[in-house]
């Protein structure tokens, strides 16, 4: 399924209200994507989830419009996001504090990203060992830069991607295997190395087990429309999944929770108290849905690998910090 063509010509907005109905943020303020003056004032309140873009009948890319607004505001504000509140994120992500290339040194490397190792440290170690033992694939721990880019820091975004490319090329890497749908979407067409998903690689190597029965899947924002990663996952499913469409976002998208904590809590708590297992394929979504009260949230990669780990929401930062010092034993 391909995404339809999008554009950022707001003059084509017909003010039909479909984007407003699809988005809790737009609904709260009674605006649509065509209300650019008010939208500019509230650009950092947006979750950049793309629901408005999906709903627009004339193809306006509301997500990109708001992202561009943030970039302009950063330029006008001397290179910093207006209003503050992003200090910890920028401290960690602008020059990723927990970077680790000690376990690389191979042409193909696993790139777990930030949040999967935060919530699933045991499974991260397991898949790292598995790929090394079965295919001589190393592991590098780094951040893709998307959290910084979403704040509108255009220059930092370009620098992070350039530096990342240089580090990978300097280590002799020709292919990275990503676990995170945000990394996968953000890297598309932007790195000199080949990008493959962990699900493609597991299938190629004949690894992973089938997930039995009909699973209910909460799709992550970057894959919700195109479903490219979901297509990579389906060979491991014995039945067609039920893809949930009744929730906007897990609440972590676009750093919107800094300005809209109540809306973020509503999103993460959407399934709280509701019966039945929900599967995700995004570490951030898994962790935040569990934090929001739906304890029966499981990550599909964990299931495919035959593990039983649940999202560790209490030690997510310490788990991430530990990746900086990890040195795998190689036999």
C-alpha positions in Angstrom: 0.0 0.0 0.0 1.6 3.3 -1.1 1.1 6.7 0.5 -0.9 9.0 -1.7 0.9 12.1 -3.1 1.1 14.9 -0.6 1.7 18.6 -0.9 2.0 21.7 1.4 -0.1 24.1 -0.5 -2.4 25.2 2.3 -4.4 27.5 -0.1 -6.0 24.3 -1.3 -7.6 23.7 2.1 -11.4 23.4 1.8 -12.0 23.6 5.6 -14.0 20.4 5.5 -13.0 19.6 9.1 -11.9 16.1 8.5 -8.4 16.7 9.8 -9.9 18.3 12.9 -12.1 15.3 13.6 -9.1 12.9 13.1 -6.8 14.7 15.6 -7.2 15.4 19.3 -4.8 18.3 19.2 -6.6 20.1 16.3 -10.0 19.3 17.9 -8.9 20.8 21.3 -8.2 24.1 19.7 -11.0 24.1 17.1 -8.7 24.6 14.1 -7.8 22.8 10.9 -4.6 22.7 8.8 -5.8 25.7 6.9 -5.7 27.9 10.0 -2.0 28.6 9.6 -1.7 31.6 11.9 -3.1 29.8 14.9 -1.3 26.6 13.9 2.0 28.3 13.9 1.5 29.5 17.4 0.7 25.9 18.5 3.2 24.0 16.3 5.0 22.4 19.2 1.7 21.2 20.6 1.4 18.8 17.6 2.3 15.1 17.9 3.4 15.0 14.2 1.5 11.7 13.9 0.2 12.4 10.4 -3.5 11.6 11.1 -4.4 15.0 9.6 -2.5 14.2 6.4 -4.3 10.8 6.1 -7.7 12.4 6.5 -7.2 15.3 4.1 -9.3 14.8 0.9 -7.1 17.2 -1.1 -3.8 15.7 -0.2 -2.4 18.4 2.1 0.5 17.1 4.2 -0.3 18.7 7.6 2.5 16.9 9.3 5.1 18.4 7.0 3.5 21.9 7.2 3.9 21.9 11.0 7.4 20.4 10.8 8.3 23.3 8.5 6.8 25.8 10.9 9.0 24.5 13.6 12.1 24.8 11.4 11.2 28.5 10.7 10.7 29.2 14.3 14.0 27.7 15.2 15.7 29.9 12.6 13.9 32.9 14.0 14.8 32.0 17.5 18.6 31.8 17.0 18.8 28.1 16.5 16.8 26.9 19.5 13.2 25.7 19.8 11.0 28.4 21.3 9.7 28.0 24.8 12.1 25.5 26.2 11.4 22.2 27.9 13.6 20.1 25.7 16.9 20.3 27.6 17.1 16.7 28.6 16.3 15.4 25.1 18.8 17.7 23.5 21.5 16.8 26.1 21.1 13.2 25.2 20.3 13.2 21.5 22.2 16.1 19.8 25.4 14.2 20.2 24.1 10.8 21.4 25.5 10.2 24.8 25.2 6.4 24.8 26.8 5.7 21.4 28.8 2.5 21.2 30.6 1.1 18.1 32.8 -1.4 20.0 30.6 -4.3 18.9 30.6 -3.3 15.2 33.5 -3.9 12.8 31.4 -5.9 10.3 29.9 -5.0 6.9 26.4 -5.7 8.2 25.4 -4.4 11.7 22.4 -4.4 13.9 21.2 -0.8 14.7 18.8 -1.2 17.7 18.2 2.6 18.0 17.4 4.2 21.4 14.0 3.0 22.6 14.0 -0.7 21.9 17.1 -1.2 24.1 15.4 1.0 26.7 12.4 -1.2 27.1 13.6 -4.6 26.0 17.3 -4.9 27.1 17.3 -8.7 27.4 15.8 -9.1 23.9 18.3 -6.6 22.5 21.2 -8.6 23.9 19.6 -11.8 22.6 19.1 -10.6 19.0 22.6 -9.1 19.0 24.1 -12.5 20.0 21.9 -14.4 17.6 22.9 -12.3 14.6 26.5 -12.6 15.5 26.4 -16.3 16.1 24.4 -17.1 12.9 25.7 -14.6 10.5 28.7 -12.7 11.9 26.7 -9.5 12.2 27.9 -6.9 14.7 25.9 -4.3 16.6 26.2 -0.5 16.9 24.3 1.6 19.4 23.5 5.1 18.2 20.5 7.5 17.7 19.0 8.2 14.2 18.5 11.9 15.0 14.7 11.9 14.5 13.9 13.4 17.9 16.2 16.3 17.3 14.9 16.8 13.7 11.3 16.9 14.9 12.1 19.9 17.1 12.9 21.8 13.9 16.6 21.8 14.3 17.3 21.5 10.6 21.1 22.2 10.8 21.5 19.7 13.6 19.5 17.1 11.7 21.8 17.4 8.7 24.9 17.3 10.9 23.7 14.2 12.8 23.0 12.3 9.5 26.3 13.3 8.0 28.2 12.3 11.1 26.4 9.0 11.3 27.1 8.2 7.7 30.8 9.0 8.3 30.9 6.8 11.4 29.3 3.9 9.6 31.4 4.2 6.5 34.5 4.6 8.6 33.7 1.3 10.4 33.4 -0.5 7.0 29.6 -0.8 7.4 27.6 -1.4 4.2 24.3 -2.4 5.6 22.4 -1.6 8.8 19.6 -3.7 10.2 17.1 -1.5 12.1 14.6 -2.5 14.8 12.8 0.8 15.1 10.1 2.0 12.7 11.1 5.6 13.3 14.7 4.9 12.4 13.6 2.9 9.3 11.4 5.8 8.1 13.8 8.6 9.0 16.8 6.9 7.3 14.9 6.2 4.0 17.0 7.6 1.2 19.2 9.6 3.5 22.2 7.3 4.3 24.8 5.9 1.9 24.5 2.4 3.5 21.7 -0.1 2.8 18.8 -0.1 5.2 16.9 -3.3 6.0 14.5 -4.1 8.7 15.1 -6.8 11.4 12.2 -8.7 10.0 13.7 -8.8 6.5 17.0 -10.1 7.9 15.4 -12.7 10.1 13.5 -14.0 7.1 16.6 -14.0 5.0 18.5 -16.0 7.6 15.7 -18.4 8.3 15.4 -17.2 11.9 12.3 -16.4 14.1 9.2 -18.3 14.8 5.5 -18.0 13.7 3.1 -16.0 15.8 0.0 -18.1 16.0 -3.6 -16.8 15.8 -5.1 -13.4 14.9 -3.0 -10.6 16.6 -4.3 -7.1 17.3 -1.7 -4.6 16.1 -1.3 -1.0 17.2 0.7 0.4 14.2 3.4 3.1 14.8 2.8 6.5 13.3 5.6 6.3 10.6 4.2 3.0 9.3 0.5 3.5 9.8 -0.4 4.5 6.3 2.2 2.8 4.0 2.5 -0.3 6.2 5.9 -1.2 4.7 7.2 -2.7 7.9 4.0 -4.5 8.6 4.4 -6.2 5.2 7.9 -7.4 6.4 6.2 -8.8 9.6 3.3 -10.6 8.0 5.4 -13.7 6.9 5.8 -14.5 10.6 2.0 -14.3 11.3 -0.2 -17.3 10.7 -3.3 -15.2 10.2 -4.2 -11.7 8.8 -3.8 -9.3 11.7 -6.4 -6.9 13.1 -4.8 -3.5 12.7 -6.2 -1.0 15.2 -7.3 2.3 13.9 -9.2 3.7 16.9 -6.3 5.6 18.5 -4.3 8.5 17.2 -0.8 8.0 18.7 0.9 6.4 21.7 1.4 9.9 23.0 5.2 10.2 22.3 5.0 11.5 18.8 6.7 14.8 17.8 7.5 15.7 21.4 3.9 16.9 21.7 3.7 15.6 25.3 5.9 18.5 26.5 3.2 21.1 25.6 0.2 18.7 25.8 0.7 16.3 28.7 -3.0 15.8 29.2 -3.6 14.8 25.5 -0.5 12.6 25.6 -1.9 10.8 28.7 -5.3 10.3 26.9 -3.5 8.8 24.0 -1.3 6.4 26.0 -4.2 5.5 28.2 -6.6 4.8 25.3 -6.6 1.1 25.9 -6.2 1.1 29.7 -8.7 -1.2 31.3 -9.6 -2.9 28.0 -9.2 -6.7 27.7 -7.0 -8.4 25.2 -3.4 -8.4 24.1 -2.2 -5.6 21.9 0.9 -6.1 19.8 3.2 -3.3 18.6 6.3 -3.2 16.5 7.7 0.0 18.1 9.6 0.1 21.4 8.3 3.6 22.1 4.6 2.6 21.5 5.0 -0.6 23.6 6.5 1.2 26.6 4.1 4.1 26.5 1.0 2.0 26.2 2.2 0.0 29.2 2.8 3.2 31.1 -0.7 4.3 30.1 -2.2 1.3 31.8 -2.5 -1.4 29.1 -0.2 -4.0 30.7 -1.0 -6.7 28.1 1.0 -4.9 25.4 3.6 -7.0 23.7 6.2 -6.3 21.0 6.0 -8.5 17.9 9.8 -8.9 17.6 9.9 -10.3 21.1 7.3 -12.8 20.2 8.9 -13.7 16.8 12.2 -14.4 18.6 10.4 -16.6 21.2 11.2 -14.4 24.1 8.8 -13.5 27.0 10.2 -10.1 28.0 7.7 -7.3 28.8 8.5 -3.6 28.4 10.7 -2.4 31.3 9.1 1.0 31.9 10.8 1.6 35.3 14.4 1.4 34.1 14.2 2.7 30.5 16.9 5.4 31.0 19.4 3.1 32.9 18.9 0.4 30.3 19.7 2.9 27.6 22.8 4.2 29.4 24.1 0.6 29.7 24.4 0.3 26.0 27.3 2.8 26.0 29.4 0.3 27.9 28.3 -3.0 26.4 30.9 -5.2 25.0 29.6 -8.5 23.7 31.6 -11.7 24.1 32.3 -13.2 20.7 33.3 -16.9 20.4 
